[in-house]
Amino acid sequence: MIAATTASAAFPELHRPAQPSTRPPLVLLHGGNVANWMWEPQVAAFGDRVVVTPDLPGFGARVAEDWPGLDAVADGLVRRLDGLGMTGPVDVAGLSLGAVTTIRLLARHPDRVRSALVTGAALVGVGAAARLTSRAQLSAWRAPWFWRAQAAAFRIPEDARELYVSHGLSVRRETAAAMLAEVYAGGVPAALASVDRPLLAIAGEKEPGEIRRSLTALGRRMPQARLRLAPGMHHIWSIEDVELFNATLRAWFDEGRPEERLLPFGGNRA
């Protein structure tokens, strides 16, 4: 669970282990319309390594910034890691917007990634119905009821819903419109075809069809990627089933294998 008393837009970016660790840093990239505080349940479970939870431009502590585009976000993340003294390969996990950002990071800076995990990545574009829904959402952007409805739809825990609402209201409509337009356009970077880094790509079993289609497109571009479904899960399953999500991170980043409870996707059983 995300504790509303401790999670906030000021949730720390850098989390150091109590004891020195030889494991590579773990970078967690948050979804759209939330901020780095969404990773509190994961930070609590990874006290044996350095964890970095940056806010992406336009969200959290960076809510005043304009959305610069996905490539610029990936480049800026590398500069931020440099500033933290992390110049070698790191493990990276991203959800939703964070997953799309992770894909751009892999395409543009593969030398900075040891291993990657993405879930809920929209990479194939969305249809007319989703775009109409997006326009309706943007028209209601400043309404608290809209964010409360979103919190319920995404199964945000009760103890974090007011935080989700207050943060959503802080995000500028212009930021959301620019980000959504770019993500909804889709696209799997051609440069991924030459990237050999380990990648685990996941969709929640109950996510929309475009997320599954994105897995297929990603697998075509990166044949070595392992593709899985999270059984019974929706989009933000990092809080829907914290134990399963954390076990998935552990299995992939510590052991290099998909968590055994994940379901194969499209015949991919590697």
N, C-alpha and C positions, 0 to 999 in steps of 0.2 A: 504494500500500500504506500501511497505518497502521503506523508503527514503534512497537512496544511499548516501546522504550526512551525515547521522547519523548512519546507520547500517554498521557494519564492523566486522572484526574478533575480534575486541576489544569491542564488544557489552557487556555491563555488565552482570555478572552472577547473581547478587543479586539485586532485585528491591524492595524497601521498600515503603509502603504506606505513604502518607502525614500525615495521622492520625493513631493512634494505632488501630489495627484490632484484633478482636477475632476469625476471620476465620482461618482455617488451611492454611499453606503455599500451594501454587500451584506450582508444578514442571512441566516444559514443556520440553520434550525431542525431539530434532530435528531429521530430516531425514538424510539419507546418502548423502554425497557429498555437504551438506550445513553445517551450524553451528548454534549457538544459535541466531544469528541475524535474522533468519527466523521468530522468534516469536515477532518481534517488534510490529506488529499490535495487538497482543494479550496482550502484556505487557501494551500497551497504554490503553486498555479497562478494565484492572483489577487493577486499582489504589487503590482499597479498601482492598487489602490483599498483603502479601508478595508473590512475584513471584520469582522462581529460574529457571534460564535458563542455565544449564551447557553445556559446550562443551563436547562431547563424545571423547574418545581417538582417535587420528588421524585426528581430525577436528578442525577448528577454531584456537583458541589459543593453542590447543594441537596437532597441525598438525605434530609435530616432533615425537610424541609417536607412538609406534607400536600398532596394533590392538590386544588386549589381549584375545578376546573371549567374547561372550555375558554374560556368567556367571560372569566373572571377571568385566565386565562393570557394571553389576547390583550391585555387591558387592562394587565396587569402588564408586558408587553413594551413597550408604548408608554411607560409610566412609566420603564422602564429606558433606552430610547433617549433620552428627555428628559434623564435623568441623565447620559448620555454627551454631551450637547450636540447630539444629532441630532434636531432638531425638524421637519425637512422630510421630504419623501417619500424612501423608501429602496426598493431592490430587495430582494425577499424570495423565498427558495426554501426549501421544506420537504419532507421525506420522511416518509411514514407519519404518525406522530403530529404531526410538524412540518408536514406538509401539511394536516392537519385544522386545526391551529392557524392556519396561514396563511389558510385559508378564513374562519375566525372573525375574523381581523384585517381581512381585506378587507371583511367584512360590517359590522364595528363601527367601523373606523377607516380607511375608504378613502382619506381625505386623506393618510394617512401612508404609502401605498404608491404608488410610481411604476409598478412592474411586478412581477408575481408568477409563480412557477413552482411547481407542486406535482406530486408523483409518489407513487403508492401511497396515495392518500387513500381511506379507507373512509368513505363518506358515505351508504350506503343501508341500513346495518344488516346483521347477519349472521344466519344461520339457526341452527336448533337444534343441528346437528352442530358448528358452530364454537363455540357456547356450551358444549357438553359438553367439547370439547377445551380450552377456556379454563379450565373448572373443574378438569380434570385437571392442567393446567399449574400452576395456583395451588396445588394440593395438593403438588406437587413443587418448589415455589419455592425452598426452602432446600437443595436437593440439587445439588451441583456437576455430577453427571452430566447433569442436565436442561439446564444452561446449556451444557455441552459439546455436547450433542445439538443445541441451538438454534443454536450457532455453526456447526456443520456444515451444518444445514439452510439457514441463511441465507448460506452460502458466505463466512463471515467469513475473511479471510486468515489463514494459519497464524500469522503474526507478531503478530496481534492477538487471538487466541482466548483466551489467558489473561486479557488485559485485559477482554475481553467477559465472561468467566466471573466474574472478581472484581467487576466493576461490577454484573453482574446479581444476585449474591448480596448486594450492598449495598442494593439497592432493596427497600423494605419491601413485604410482601405486600399490605398495606392500600392503599398507593399504587397498585400495579398493578391491584388489584381495582376501585378507584374509577375509575381512568383507563379501563380496558377496558370497564367497564359503560357509561360515557358514550360512548365511541367506537363500541362495538358497537350502541348504540341508533340510530346513524345520524342523518341529517338534513342537508339542504342549506338554509342560512339563507335565509329569504324576502327579507331585505334585499339579497341579492346581485343581485336583479332590477334594482335601480337603480344598481348599481356599474358604472362604465364603464372601469375600469382594465384594461390588457392582462393576460391570463392565459393561460399555457400549462399545460395539464393532461395528465399522462402516466401511463400504466400500463405496467409491464413486460409484454412479450408473454407471459411464462410466469407471470404473477401469477394469483391466484384470480379467479373470475368476479365476485365482489362489487366488486372494484376496477374492472373494466370497466363494470359497471352504474353505478358511481359516476361514471365519466366521462360516461355518457349523461345521468344526472340533473343533473350540473353543467352540461353543455352546454344543457340545457333551461332552466335558471335563468339562465345567462349565455350567450346566443347568440353573443356576440363571442369567447368563449373558443376557443382553438385546442386541439384534442384530438389526441393522438398516442400511438402505441405504441413502446416502446423494443425494437427487434428482438432476440429471443433472451434478453431480460433477465428476471431474477427481481425480488424485492422491493427488496433493497438493492443496486441496480446502481450506486450511487455508488462502491462499492468493487469490484463485479463487473467493471465496465469503466470505470475511472477516466477514460481518454482520451475515451470517448464522452460520459460524464456532464459532464466539464468543458467539452467542445466544445459541448454542449447549453446549458449555462449561458452560455457566451460568446456564442453565436449569439443567444440570446434577450435577454440583458441589454445586450449591446453593439450588436446590430444589429436587434433587434426581430423576429426571424424564427425559426421552428423549425429546428433542425439538420436538414440534408437527409437524413441517414440514418434519421431517425425515420419510422415508418410512419403513414399516415393512419388515423384511427379513425372508423368510422360515417359515412363519406362526407365528413368534415370535412377539407378540403384547403387551407383558407385559410392 
